[in-house]
Amino acid sequence: MTNDLATFNPFDSDTLQCPFPHYAQMRAEQPVIQIEGLGMFLVTRHDLVMQILRDPATYSSMFGGASMPLPSEARAKMAEVMAEGYPRVPTMLTADMPDHTRYRRLVSKAFTPKVVAELEPVIRAITTRLIDSWIDEPSIEFVTQFGVPLPVEVIAHALNVPESRMADFKRWSDDSIAGIGTDITLEQRLAAEHGVNEYQHYFAAEFERRMTEPQDDLLTALLQARIDDDDPEVTDKRPLDMAEMLSIVQQLLVAGNETTTKLLTETMRLLAENPREWDRLKADPGRAPAVIEEALRLSTPTQGMFRIATRDHELDGVQIPKGSRLVIVFASANRDEELYDDPDTFDPDRENLRDHLAFGKGIHFCLGAALSRLEGKVALEELSRRLDGFTLADSNEFGYFPSFLLRGLTKLDLDIRPAGVA
């Protein structure tokens, strides 16, 4: 069955639940398509997405935010709310070179292979504690009982957030993504911005405290960092200002838990639908990294990202005026028939698994990719050790978060069989 691409609406409820048939048709018929009324182009073919990722000079990341543009009156109301917090400044995700390079260089020190590897005992301890909390139950709601708390606690540990603020931490993360690729009301967006202000004031106070009480944590490291500190040709090595530090922490907060939650949840759905792969994982836990890579390819929690055209040009025969907003659709590129055989099938034995774009590519490649992969690996190792199997409960509705940029199940009910229980 084909769809009328001229009337394609990424916010359509059915499309949000399963956009992949639309993307397949776009790849075949219009891999660069203008979405009338929304002021943006979708780019869906893998080679074209890669072309954009390799050309940051033509395709800028200075898109401001991933929310849909507001009319002038609504923008004024939004500005009033945002004025109660700190300025929302571009740092990593929404910055271009050379600023992006400077910010990323500072933060990357907290995500070196050595630092990430040292987090494995923490991740494993959190994982086993969470499993212990429900292993004797006949069924669980995976999102709230495992998918959310594992990555939230891990990134909270990295940011030195006390356990007493864990609920606030998750709420602030939800507020930060509320408008990303969604069609929520102005009132909902304003409420989310109030939550972002609350987040900012909490962490601003934490930064202030570390000025007199430094700790061995990322917040202190950001406070003590200097822009271009490792460049001998730069003499003005200024510290980060408060707005920059808050922007960096907010991006780490969101990237450090939202996408991993969605990855873990979709991985469990895929394994439940492919019980042979679960049996193979149990027999050989060393398959966990491959299972995670294939789940990343198929689920692609960050379905796409915006870019802004810096000049008039042509892309695959389509005229792109300067200032146009484009969406590079990672989720479509990850199912491109030119790259993957039988692309809609779950197959962890694919030879080119790491060619997927779930973490992007190029200068904006996800800083926390290694951490997310490690969390997924540890989770599968421990789950396969403690569970003989699990099935999808009849109560499932399989509803997805209503965003065309961030895709993940809102809940997943599983009937479980603990290991060693007849």
Summary of the structure (lengths in Angstrom):
residues: 422
radius of gyration: 21.6
end to end distance: 45.1
largest distance: 69.2
contacts: 1329
relative contact order: 0.17
helix: 52%
strand: 11%
